[in-house]
Amino acid sequence: MEIRLEDFIYPQITKDELYPPNIVDQWLMGYEGFKNKGNIHAYAHFVKRNANIIMKAELSGNIIGVCSRCLEDTVIPINTDMTIIFLPQSQQRKPSNGEEIELQSDELDVEYYKGNVIDVDYLIRESLILAIPYSPLCSETCKGLCPHCGNNLNKDSCSCSKEQDIFNRIKINIF
């Protein structure tokens, strides 16, 4: 999704874009166990004030990941939003003589643009990646895997004896 400054005949623009599965797979490359589950929908509203542009965007869709308890594929809903302020690159603070610049809290949602075109695909990708839960679950009641035999406890009852489980816990605590 890109915005051209000359598109701002009026101070507001709305863009609606579907990112197809092949693009989503490219975004998720390097994040093992995650893949697309159809299109990712991005809806963005841009407001221009002088040279500054404010973007409010919503991202929705589904991806497939691995449940952190039972290791089965699960659908992960993606519903997130973001607000970014675009400023001309000329307004960016520049360090002098190797000096480090510490970002202030009000600069965390600021991006700088150069020229007449702003491409926001990298921000949509980043928002998607940040919306993925750290430990996805297929359900809140997922029972996971048996620590002894590896059976998926959501599908089968465990064939391990409860006495063996108690013995192993005692053995671990004693030694």
Long-range contacts (C-beta under 8 A, 24 or more apart in sequence): 1-42, 1-44, 1-119, 1-120, 1-121, 1-124, 2-117, 2-118, 2-119, 2-120, 2-121, 3-46, 3-53, 3-117, 3-118, 3-120, 4-116, 4-117, 4-118, 5-48, 5-116, 5-117, 5-118, 6-116, 8-46, 8-48, 11-47, 11-48, 11-49, 12-45, 12-46, 12-47, 12-48, 13-45, 13-46, 13-48, 14-43, 14-44, 14-45, 14-46, 15-42, 15-43, 15-44, 15-46, 16-41, 16-42, 16-43, 16-44, 17-41, 17-42, 17-44, 18-42, 19-61, 19-124, 24-61, 24-63, 24-128, 27-125, 27-128, 27-129, 28-63, 28-129, 31-129, 31-132, 33-65, 33-66, 34-63, 34-64, 34-65, 34-66, 34-76, 34-132, 35-63, 35-64, 36-63, 36-64, 37-61, 37-62, 37-63, 37-64, 37-75, 38-62, 40-78, 40-124, 40-128, 42-124, 44-120, 51-87, 51-88, 51-91, 52-85, 52-86, 52-87, 52-88, 53-85, 53-86, 53-113, 53-118, 54-83, 54-84, 54-85, 54-86, 55-82, 55-83, 55-84, 55-85, 55-86, 55-120, 55-123, 56-81, 56-82, 56-83, 57-81, 57-82, 57-83, 57-84, 57-120, 57-123, 57-124, 57-127, 59-124, 59-127, 59-128, 59-131, 63-128, 63-132, 65-132, 65-136, 66-136, 67-136, 67-137, 67-138, 67-142, 68-135, 68-136, 68-137, 69-137, 69-138, 69-142, 69-143, 69-144, 69-145, 70-138, 70-142, 70-143, 70-144, 70-145, 70-152, 70-153, 70-154, 71-145, 71-152, 72-138, 72-152, 72-154, 74-136, 74-137, 74-138, 76-132, 76-133, 76-136, 78-128, 78-131, 78-132, 79-131, 80-127, 80-128, 80-130, 80-131, 82-109, 82-123, 82-127, 83-109, 84-109, 84-110, 84-111, 84-120, 84-123, 85-109, 85-110, 85-111, 86-110, 86-111, 86-112, 86-113, 86-118, 87-111, 87-112, 87-113, 88-112, 88-113, 88-114, 89-113, 89-114
